[in-house]
């Protein structure tokens, strides 16, 4: 003999479905806040800036080693100022590219970079800054985004 269901219909009520959708929406919001894609992109650009600053500084170090301790000619040794690494300020691109670095890196916010040997002969602006202190130590600066600040990324050698 077969048993029959005495209860009415099987399934979910509208209230149960709305509760599940609400829980999913809350969890999705929490995950989106935790991941925060805009912050992740800012951190990725800052990581690229750190890498670029190190690459420029390494190329300058190799130049100094090959030239008996002399800095590239266009680096101003006035310790009070930070110069832009650009065609109009501290034009070190032709000194470094392509012998010490394949292309001069540019800030992720700059247009036209990285700058190869052909671009070094024209107008360029890497958005990075350079300074030499009284002891001859070279510092490269970048304006990072995370946390926001002026020249908050720097490497000295």
N, CA, C and O atoms as a DFTB+ gen file, in Angstrom:
628 C
 N C O
     1  1       0.827      -1.162       0.000
     2  2       0.000       0.000       0.000
     3  2       0.888       1.247       0.000
     4  3       1.876       1.307       0.731
     5  1       0.544       2.215      -0.798
     6  2       1.301       3.449      -0.929
     7  2       0.833       4.480       0.087
     8  3      -0.351       4.621       0.391
     9  1       1.869       5.215       0.609
    10  2       1.538       6.288       1.528
    11  2       1.339       7.571       0.743
    12  3       2.073       7.847      -0.206
    13  1       0.387       8.321       1.124
    14  2       0.135       9.606       0.490
    15  2       0.574      10.722       1.419
    16  3       0.454      10.623       2.640
    17  1       1.085      11.782       0.817
    18  2       1.458      12.942       1.602
    19  2       0.199      13.657       2.028
    20  3      -0.708      13.915       1.238
    21  1       0.181      13.958       3.274
    22  2      -0.973      14.672       3.776
    23  2      -0.758      16.176       3.674
    24  3      -1.705      16.954       3.566
    25  1       0.520      16.564       3.712
    26  2       0.766      17.991       3.619
    27  2       0.509      18.475       2.205
    28  3       0.438      17.684       1.265
    29  1       0.373      19.763       2.070
    30  2       0.046      20.365       0.782
    31  2       1.185      20.258      -0.208
    32  3       1.559      19.155      -0.607
    33  1       1.735      21.378      -0.604
    34  2       2.762      21.423      -1.635
    35  2       4.160      21.431      -1.016
    36  3       4.369      21.926       0.091
    37  1       5.106      20.870      -1.763
    38  2       6.510      20.905      -1.336
    39  2       7.188      22.062      -2.041
    40  3       6.842      22.372      -3.181
    41  1       8.165      22.723      -1.379
    42  2       8.879      23.840      -1.995
    43  2       9.213      24.897      -0.972
    44  3       9.063      24.693       0.233
    45  1       9.677      26.049      -1.481
    46  2      10.086      27.147      -0.617
    47  2       9.029      28.233      -0.631
    48  3       8.370      28.468      -1.644
    49  1       8.882      28.872       0.473
    50  2       7.958      29.998       0.532
    51  2       8.677      31.250       0.066
    52  3       9.905      31.279      -0.018
    53  1       7.924      32.258      -0.230
    54  2       8.485      33.522      -0.681
    55  2       9.389      34.130       0.393
    56  3      10.426      34.705       0.062
    57  1       9.034      34.022       1.619
    58  2       9.834      34.548       2.729
    59  2      11.186      33.849       2.781
    60  3      12.213      34.506       2.954
    61  1      11.203      32.538       2.637
    62  2      12.466      31.788       2.675
    63  2      13.387      32.211       1.532
    64  3      14.590      32.370       1.737
    65  1      12.847      32.392       0.358
    66  2      13.652      32.806      -0.803
    67  2      14.227      34.205      -0.577
    68  3      15.398      34.445      -0.871
    69  1      13.415      35.130      -0.058
    70  2      13.890      36.487       0.205
    71  2      14.976      36.508       1.271
    72  3      15.923      37.287       1.166
    73  1      14.858      35.669       2.292
    74  2      15.882      35.587       3.332
    75  2      17.199      35.100       2.739
    76  3      18.253      35.657       3.048
    77  1      17.161      34.085       1.904
    78  2      18.371      33.557       1.269
    79  2      19.010      34.620       0.365
    80  3      20.229      34.793       0.381
    81  1      18.198      35.327      -0.417
    82  2      18.729      36.385      -1.286
    83  2      19.366      37.489      -0.446
    84  3      20.413      38.020      -0.815
    85  1      18.747      37.838       0.675
    86  2      19.309      38.847       1.566
    87  2      20.645      38.426       2.140
    88  3      21.578      39.228       2.196
    89  1      20.748      37.187       2.565
    90  2      22.014      36.664       3.109
    91  2      23.102      36.684       2.043
    92  3      24.238      37.065       2.325
    93  1      22.768      36.279       0.829
    94  2      23.743      36.292      -0.268
    95  2      24.199      37.719      -0.558
    96  3      25.385      37.949      -0.797
    97  1      23.277      38.680      -0.540
    98  2      23.635      40.077      -0.797
    99  2      24.572      40.611       0.287
   100  3      25.530      41.322      -0.015
   101  1      24.299      40.271       1.538
   102  2      25.169      40.717       2.640
   103  2      26.557      40.108       2.498
   104  3      27.550      40.816       2.668
   105  1      26.656      38.831       2.194
   106  2      27.962      38.184       2.016
   107  2      28.717      38.772       0.828
   108  3      29.930      38.971       0.903
   109  1      28.007      39.052      -0.273
   110  2      28.657      39.646      -1.445
   111  2      29.201      41.029      -1.113
   112  3      30.287      41.388      -1.569
   113  1      28.472      41.803      -0.335
   114  2      28.930      43.132       0.073
   115  2      30.179      43.036       0.936
   116  3      31.125      43.803       0.759
   117  1      30.179      42.105       1.858
   118  2      31.343      41.924       2.739
   119  2      32.568      41.531       1.921
   120  3      33.658      42.056       2.152
   121  1      32.407      40.624       0.977
   122  2      33.529      40.192       0.138
   123  2      34.025      41.351      -0.713
   124  3      35.235      41.536      -0.843
   125  1      33.130      42.133      -1.292
   126  2      33.525      43.261      -2.128
   127  2      34.287      44.315      -1.316
   128  3      35.255      44.896      -1.805
   129  1      33.855      44.556      -0.098
   130  2      34.559      45.504       0.759
   131  2      35.941      44.964       1.130
   132  3      36.919      45.711       1.167
   133  1      36.009      43.674       1.400
   134  2      37.294      43.070       1.783
   135  2      38.289      43.097       0.618
   136  3      39.479      43.334       0.822
   137  1      37.813      42.859      -0.572
   138  2      38.699      42.817      -1.739
   139  2      39.060      44.230      -2.193
   140  3      40.225      44.489      -2.495
   141  1      38.108      45.139      -2.248
   142  2      38.292      46.536      -2.625
   143  2      39.176      46.678      -3.872
   144  3      40.363      46.983      -3.754
   145  1      38.620      46.465      -5.038
   146  2      39.422      46.479      -6.267
   147  2      40.161      47.794      -6.516
   148  3      41.282      47.773      -7.023
   149  1      39.574      48.916      -6.180
   150  2      40.265      50.194      -6.416
   151  2      41.552      50.268      -5.599
   152  3      42.582      50.726      -6.093
   153  1      41.491      49.819      -4.360
   154  2      42.685      49.810      -3.506
   155  2      43.724      48.839      -4.053
   156  3      44.921      49.126      -4.027
   157  1      43.275      47.705      -4.541
   158  2      44.199      46.715      -5.114
   159  2      44.927      47.302      -6.326
   160  3      46.123      47.065      -6.497
   161  1      44.221      48.064      -7.169
   162  2      44.861      48.686      -8.328
   163  2      45.858      49.752      -7.895
   164  3      46.929      49.870      -8.491
   165  1      45.523      50.540      -6.856
   166  2      46.465      51.538      -6.354
   167  2      47.733      50.866      -5.832
   168  3      48.843      51.326      -6.101
   169  1      47.563      49.781      -5.090
   170  2      48.726      49.064      -4.571
   171  2      49.558      48.460      -5.698
   172  3      50.786      48.422      -5.609
   173  1      48.905      47.992      -6.750
   174  2      49.640      47.429      -7.886
   175  2      50.457      48.513      -8.584
   176  3      51.601      48.270      -8.969
   177  1      49.880      49.717      -8.754
   178  2      50.635      50.810      -9.369
   179  2      51.812      51.224      -8.485
   180  3      52.886      51.543      -8.996
   181  1      51.620      51.220      -7.165
   182  2      52.727      51.553      -6.262
   183  2      53.829      50.502      -6.314
   184  3      55.011      50.839      -6.234
   185  1      53.461      49.254      -6.444
   186  2      54.459      48.190      -6.592
   187  2      55.254      48.387      -7.876
   188  3      56.465      48.170      -7.894
   189  1      54.587      48.795      -8.944
   190  2      55.266      49.083     -10.203
   191  2      56.222      50.268     -10.029
   192  3      57.323      50.265     -10.580
   193  1      55.802      51.271      -9.270
   194  2      56.671      52.425      -9.017
   195  2      57.938      52.012      -8.263
   196  3      59.033      52.459      -8.604
   197  1      57.797      51.170      -7.249
   198  2      58.960      50.696      -6.491
   199  2      59.916      49.939      -7.415
   200  3      61.131      50.125      -7.350
   201  1      59.366      49.104      -8.254
   202  2      60.194      48.350      -9.206
   203  2      60.921      49.295     -10.168
   204  3      62.108      49.116     -10.440
   205  1      60.210      50.294     -10.677
   206  2      60.818      51.251     -11.608
   207  2      61.922      52.070     -10.941
   208  3      62.983      52.285     -11.528
   209  1      61.668      52.527      -9.713
   210  2      62.664      53.315      -8.984
   211  2      63.931      52.490      -8.770
   212  3      65.040      52.998      -8.935
   213  1      63.767      51.230      -8.406
   214  2      64.932      50.352      -8.228
   215  2      65.673      50.132      -9.541
   216  3      66.904      50.113      -9.561
   217  1      64.941      49.968     -10.629
   218  2      65.579      49.750     -11.929
   219  2      66.391      50.971     -12.345
   220  3      67.514      50.831     -12.830
   221  1      65.835      52.169     -12.160
   222  2      66.568      53.397     -12.508
   223  2      67.817      53.529     -11.647
   224  3      68.895      53.853     -12.146
   225  1      67.664      53.278     -10.360
   226  2      68.806      53.407      -9.449
   227  2      69.891      52.377      -9.769
   228  3      71.079      52.692      -9.693
   229  1      69.504      51.166     -10.122
   230  2      70.484      50.149     -10.516
   231  2      71.231      50.573     -11.780
   232  3      72.442      50.380     -11.879
   233  1      70.516      51.149     -12.744
   234  2      71.163      51.600     -13.976
   235  2      72.147      52.732     -13.685
   236  3      73.237      52.771     -14.256
   237  1      71.765      53.650     -12.800
   238  2      72.677      54.740     -12.424
   239  2      73.901      54.170     -11.711
   240  3      75.022      54.622     -11.944
   241  1      73.690      53.185     -10.849
   242  2      74.814      52.543     -10.162
   243  2      75.773      51.883     -11.124
   244  3      76.987      51.961     -10.937
   245  1      75.249      51.232     -12.156
   246  2      76.111      50.616     -13.166
   247  2      76.860      51.679     -13.962
   248  3      78.033      51.504     -14.293
   249  1      76.177      52.783     -14.269
   250  2      76.829      53.887     -14.966
   251  2      77.986      54.429     -14.134
   252  3      79.079      54.647     -14.658
   253  1      77.753      54.647     -12.845
   254  2      78.789      55.169     -11.949
   255  2      79.980      54.207     -11.886
   256  3      81.132      54.640     -11.901
   257  1      79.701      52.912     -11.816
   258  2      80.774      51.918     -11.751
   259  2      81.615      51.923     -13.027
   260  3      82.835      51.768     -12.971
   261  1      80.964      52.101     -14.172
   262  2      81.691      52.105     -15.448
   263  2      82.429      53.411     -15.717
   264  3      83.336      53.444     -16.548
   265  1      82.056      54.487     -15.026
   266  2      82.631      55.803     -15.299
   267  2      83.436      56.351     -14.119
   268  3      83.451      57.556     -13.870
   269  1      84.094      55.460     -13.407
   270  2      85.032      55.812     -12.328
   271  2      84.399      56.715     -11.270
   272  3      85.018      57.677     -10.813
   273  1      83.171      56.401     -10.889
   274  2      82.516      57.119      -9.811
   275  2      81.813      58.403     -10.206
   276  3      81.306      59.110      -9.336
   277  1      81.767      58.726     -11.480
   278  2      81.125      59.965     -11.923
   279  2      79.652      59.723     -12.223
   280  3      79.265      58.706     -12.798
   281  1      78.847      60.699     -11.811
   282  2      77.411      60.659     -12.095
   283  2      77.151      61.072     -13.535
   284  3      77.990      61.733     -14.147
   285  1      75.995      60.690     -14.088
   286  2      75.632      61.251     -15.404
   287  2      75.656      62.781     -15.342
   288  3      75.307      63.370     -14.319
   289  1      76.061      63.407     -16.420
   290  2      76.317      64.847     -16.458
   291  2      75.090      65.679     -16.071
   292  3      75.232      66.694     -15.390
   293  1      73.911      65.277     -16.484
   294  2      72.720      66.104     -16.268
   295  2      72.105      65.972     -14.878
   296  3      71.064      66.573     -14.613
   297  1      72.719      65.205     -13.990
   298  2      72.212      65.144     -12.618
   299  2      72.809      66.308     -11.850
   300  3      74.028      66.425     -11.731
   301  1      71.943      67.168     -11.328
   302  2      72.389      68.321     -10.546
   303  2      72.748      67.836      -9.148
   304  3      71.952      67.150      -8.507
   305  1      73.905      68.178      -8.683
   306  2      74.340      67.743      -7.353
   307  2      73.960      68.738      -6.269
   308  3      74.454      68.646      -5.146
   309  1      73.083      69.695      -6.593
   310  2      72.551      70.621      -5.591
   311  2      71.638      69.819      -4.672
   312  3      70.582      69.353      -5.098
   313  1      72.032      69.658      -3.434
   314  2      71.322      68.761      -2.520
   315  2      69.959      69.269      -2.091
   316  3      69.183      68.509      -1.512
   317  1      69.643      70.522      -2.352
   318  2      68.386      71.080      -1.876
   319  2      67.207      70.767      -2.798
   320  3      66.054      70.892      -2.384
   321  1      67.476      70.367      -4.022
   322  2      66.374      70.202      -4.967
   323  2      66.256      68.768      -5.459
   324  3      67.240      68.043      -5.604
   325  1      65.016      68.395      -5.708
   326  2      64.727      67.137      -6.400
   327  2      64.417      67.525      -7.838
   328  3      63.585      68.395      -8.096
   329  1      65.091      66.874      -8.762
   330  2      64.862      67.172     -10.167
   331  2      64.011      66.085     -10.797
   332  3      64.133      64.907     -10.459
   333  1      63.153      66.490     -11.710
   334  2      62.402      65.511     -12.483
   335  2      63.344      64.801     -13.450
   336  3      64.233      65.423     -14.033
   337  1      63.148      63.523     -13.612
   338  2      63.879      62.797     -14.636
   339  2      63.079      62.990     -15.910
   340  3      62.124      62.262     -16.183
   341  1      63.487      63.986     -16.681
   342  2      62.753      64.360     -17.890
   343  2      63.713      65.035     -18.859
   344  3      64.857      65.336     -18.516
   345  1      63.233      65.262     -20.060
   346  2      64.086      65.919     -21.055
   347  2      64.360      67.370     -20.687
   348  3      65.339      67.944     -21.162
   349  1      63.528      67.971     -19.862
   350  2      63.710      69.372     -19.508
   351  2      64.452      69.605     -18.212
   352  3      64.834      70.741     -17.930
   353  1      64.671      68.579     -17.413
   354  2      65.304      68.795     -16.106
   355  2      66.559      67.934     -15.990
   356  3      67.628      68.345     -16.441
   357  1      66.448      66.773     -15.407
   358  2      67.588      65.875     -15.279
   359  2      67.517      64.841     -16.403
   360  3      66.930      63.771     -16.243
   361  1      68.112      65.174     -17.518
   362  2      68.006      64.354     -18.729
   363  2      69.070      63.254     -18.724
   364  3      70.132      63.399     -19.329
   365  1      68.768      62.155     -18.034
   366  2      69.734      61.056     -17.923
   367  2      69.391      59.891     -18.842
   368  3      70.081      58.872     -18.840
   369  1      68.346      60.035     -19.612
   370  2      67.870      58.930     -20.448
   371  2      68.942      58.455     -21.434
   372  3      69.204      57.257     -21.536
   373  1      69.557      59.387     -22.153
   374  2      70.559      58.994     -23.147
   375  2      71.809      58.400     -22.506
   376  3      72.516      57.612     -23.134
   377  1      72.085      58.778     -21.249
   378  2      73.237      58.205     -20.547
   379  2      72.991      56.750     -20.156
   380  3      73.930      55.957     -20.094
   381  1      71.742      56.400     -19.893
   382  2      71.423      55.069     -19.370
   383  2      70.889      54.094     -20.415
   384  3      71.159      52.896     -20.338
   385  1      70.136      54.597     -21.390
   386  2      69.466      53.741     -22.372
   387  2      70.308      53.673     -23.623
   388  3      70.777      54.726     -24.054
   389  1      70.539      52.561     -24.234
   390  2      70.171      51.195     -23.895
   391  2      71.274      50.420     -23.184
   392  3      71.110      49.228     -22.922
   393  1      72.390      51.065     -22.868
   394  2      73.527      50.325     -22.316
   395  2      73.251      49.762     -20.920
   396  3      73.597      48.614     -20.641
   397  1      72.636      50.549     -20.046
   398  2      72.447      50.120     -18.653
   399  2      71.020      49.671     -18.341
   400  3      70.784      48.958     -17.366
   401  1      70.084      50.090     -19.167
   402  2      68.685      49.692     -19.007
   403  2      68.056      49.759     -20.401
   404  3      68.336      50.682     -21.166
   405  1      67.218      48.798     -20.723
   406  2      66.684      48.734     -22.089
   407  2      65.786      49.921     -22.424
   408  3      65.797      50.400     -23.557
   409  1      65.017      50.395     -21.463
   410  2      64.166      51.564     -21.646
   411  2      63.979      52.220     -20.285
   412  3      63.864      51.537     -19.267
   413  1      63.949      53.544     -20.274
   414  2      63.760      54.272     -19.020
   415  2      62.305      54.128     -18.587
   416  3      61.402      54.535     -19.319
   417  1      62.063      53.557     -17.408
   418  2      60.678      53.368     -16.970
   419  2      60.005      54.702     -16.678
   420  3      60.656      55.694     -16.349
   421  1      58.689      54.694     -16.808
   422  2      57.891      55.875     -16.487
   423  2      56.857      55.493     -15.449
   424  3      56.465      54.331     -15.345
   425  1      56.419      56.472     -14.684
   426  2      55.368      56.275     -13.695
   427  2      54.115      55.745     -14.396
   428  3      53.824      56.144     -15.524
   429  1      53.370      54.849     -13.740
   430  2      52.147      54.330     -14.368
   431  2      51.156      55.419     -14.775
   432  3      50.324      55.190     -15.654
   433  1      51.227      56.594     -14.157
   434  2      50.325      57.687     -14.529
   435  2      50.880      58.522     -15.689
   436  3      50.159      59.349     -16.246
   437  1      52.150      58.319     -16.059
   438  2      52.762      59.095     -17.143
   439  2      52.336      58.541     -18.497
   440  3      52.012      57.361     -18.629
   441  1      52.341      59.404     -19.486
   442  2      52.001      58.964     -20.840
   443  2      53.277      58.757     -21.650
   444  3      54.250      59.496     -21.501
   445  1      53.255      57.760     -22.492
   446  2      54.354      57.551     -23.420
   447  2      55.481      56.662     -22.949
   448  3      56.345      56.318     -23.756
   449  1      55.523      56.274     -21.693
   450  2      56.638      55.470     -21.194
   451  2      56.391      54.003     -21.389
   452  3      55.262      53.621     -21.698
   453  1      57.366      53.174     -21.229
   454  2      58.774      53.466     -20.972
   455  2      59.447      54.065     -22.212
   456  3      58.965      53.913     -23.334
   457  1      60.560      54.743     -21.982
   458  2      61.210      55.507     -23.042
   459  2      62.450      54.771     -23.532
   460  3      63.412      54.581     -22.787
   461  1      62.412      54.365     -24.785
   462  2      63.560      53.679     -25.377
   463  2      64.540      54.722     -25.908
   464  3      64.342      55.920     -25.703
   465  1      65.599      54.272     -26.592
   466  2      66.643      55.183     -27.060
   467  2      66.084      56.228     -28.021
   468  3      66.532      57.375     -28.011
   469  1      65.116      55.850     -28.846
   470  2      64.533      56.810     -29.784
   471  2      63.745      57.891     -29.037
   472  3      63.807      59.065     -29.404
   473  1      63.013      57.508     -28.003
   474  2      62.211      58.465     -27.232
   475  2      63.094      59.370     -26.389
   476  3      62.702      60.496     -26.085
   477  1      64.270      58.905     -26.008
   478  2      65.168      59.707     -25.166
   479  2      65.666      60.952     -25.887
   480  3      65.986      61.954     -25.248
   481  1      65.734      60.895     -27.214
   482  2      66.188      62.047     -27.983
   483  2      65.142      63.137     -28.070
   484  3      65.471      64.274     -28.409
   485  1      63.890      62.823     -27.773
   486  2      62.820      63.813     -27.845
   487  2      62.406      64.298     -26.472
   488  3      63.200      64.296     -25.531
   489  1      61.158      64.713     -26.370
   490  2      60.619      65.203     -25.107
   491  2      60.008      64.044     -24.341
   492  3      59.193      63.296     -24.882
   493  1      60.395      63.896     -23.099
   494  2      59.841      62.842     -22.248
   495  2      59.786      63.325     -20.810
   496  3      60.504      64.249     -20.429
   497  1      58.938      62.701     -20.020
   498  2      58.836      62.987     -18.588
   499  2      58.456      61.692     -17.889
   500  3      57.354      61.177     -18.078
   501  1      59.367      61.168     -17.085
   502  2      59.120      59.889     -16.413
   503  2      58.246      60.043     -15.170
   504  3      57.720      59.052     -14.665
   505  1      58.086      61.257     -14.675
   506  2      57.355      61.578     -13.439
   507  2      58.112      61.150     -12.179
   508  3      57.597      61.295     -11.071
   509  1      59.322      60.625     -12.341
   510  2      60.148      60.289     -11.188
   511  2      61.120      61.441     -10.926
   512  3      61.414      62.229     -11.826
   513  1      61.613      61.534      -9.696
   514  2      62.540      62.599      -9.323
   515  2      63.846      62.006      -8.826
   516  3      63.888      60.869      -8.356
   517  1      64.912      62.791      -8.934
   518  2      66.229      62.347      -8.510
   519  2      66.886      63.445      -7.667
   520  3      66.670      64.637      -7.889
   521  1      67.689      63.010      -6.698
   522  2      68.412      63.947      -5.846
   523  2      69.724      63.284      -5.429
   524  3      69.786      62.068      -5.248
   525  1      70.767      64.093      -5.281
   526  2      72.061      63.619      -4.795
   527  2      72.370      64.382      -3.509
   528  3      72.333      65.613      -3.494
   529  1      72.675      63.654      -2.424
   530  2      72.961      64.334      -1.156
   531  2      74.439      64.735      -1.068
   532  3      75.206      64.504      -2.003
   533  1      74.827      65.330       0.048
   534  2      76.197      65.831       0.212
   535  2      77.238      64.713       0.202
   536  3      78.412      64.953      -0.079
   537  1      76.806      63.504       0.506
   538  2      77.725      62.363       0.496
   539  2      77.763      61.664      -0.860
   540  3      78.440      60.647      -1.009
   541  1      77.057      62.187      -1.836
   542  2      77.043      61.590      -3.157
   543  2      76.061      60.445      -3.311
   544  3      76.085      59.737      -4.318
   545  1      75.203      60.255      -2.331
   546  2      74.199      59.184      -2.407
   547  2      73.034      59.635      -3.272
   548  3      72.500      60.732      -3.104
   549  1      72.654      58.776      -4.192
   550  2      71.587      59.090      -5.139
   551  2      70.268      58.539      -4.602
   552  3      70.202      57.397      -4.147
   553  1      69.222      59.359      -4.660
   554  2      67.883      58.948      -4.249
   555  2      66.927      59.187      -5.410
   556  3      66.936      60.249      -6.033
   557  1      66.105      58.185      -5.689
   558  2      65.051      58.309      -6.699
   559  2      63.725      58.326      -5.947
   560  3      63.511      57.526      -5.036
   561  1      62.837      59.240      -6.332
   562  2      61.546      59.419      -5.664
   563  2      60.395      59.167      -6.630
   564  3      60.500      59.414      -7.831
   565  1      59.294      58.668      -6.073
   566  2      58.045      58.523      -6.816
   567  2      56.896      58.934      -5.907
   568  3      56.954      58.730      -4.695
   569  1      55.871      59.502      -6.480
   570  2      54.683      59.878      -5.720
   571  2      53.705      58.717      -5.755
   572  3      53.059      58.461      -6.772
   573  1      53.605      58.022      -4.642
   574  2      52.723      56.862      -4.564
   575  2      51.292      57.230      -4.236
   576  3      50.984      58.375      -3.907
   577  1      50.429      56.242      -4.332
   578  2      49.010      56.453      -4.081
   579  2      48.529      55.829      -2.781
   580  3      47.478      56.215      -2.270
   581  1      49.264      54.884      -2.240
   582  2      48.770      54.113      -1.095
   583  2      49.799      54.100       0.010
   584  3      50.751      53.332      -0.133
   585  1      49.733      54.834       1.072
   586  2      48.783      55.920       1.315
   587  2      49.173      57.138       0.487
   588  3      50.329      57.285       0.088
   589  1      48.220      57.994       0.238
   590  2      48.458      59.156      -0.621
   591  2      49.494      60.063       0.030
   592  3      49.451      60.323       1.233
   593  1      50.416      60.535      -0.786
   594  2      51.442      61.425      -0.245
   595  2      52.395      61.858      -1.338
   596  3      52.474      61.230      -2.394
   597  1      53.106      62.916      -1.084
   598  2      54.064      63.421      -2.048
   599  2      55.394      62.697      -1.856
   600  3      55.954      62.689      -0.760
   601  1      55.884      62.101      -2.911
   602  2      57.181      61.410      -2.915
   603  2      57.308      60.430      -1.740
   604  3      58.337      60.398      -1.066
   605  1      56.272      59.644      -1.501
   606  2      56.314      58.710      -0.387
   607  2      56.983      57.393      -0.748
   608  3      57.064      56.496       0.092
   609  1      57.460      57.257      -1.968
   610  2      58.246      56.087      -2.387
   611  2      59.633      56.604      -2.746
   612  3      59.768      57.483      -3.597
   613  1      60.654      56.067      -2.109
   614  2      62.019      56.492      -2.438
   615  2      62.991      55.365      -2.131
   616  3      62.777      54.550      -1.234
   617  1      64.070      55.350      -2.913
   618  2      65.142      54.383      -2.706
   619  2      66.456      55.145      -2.823
   620  3      66.638      55.950      -3.737
   621  1      67.372      54.886      -1.889
   622  2      68.664      55.581      -1.870
   623  2      69.804      54.573      -1.924
   624  3      69.748      53.523      -1.285
   625  1      70.825      54.899      -2.684
   626  2      72.057      54.103      -2.702
   627  2      73.227      55.035      -2.831
   628  3      74.373      54.586      -2.867
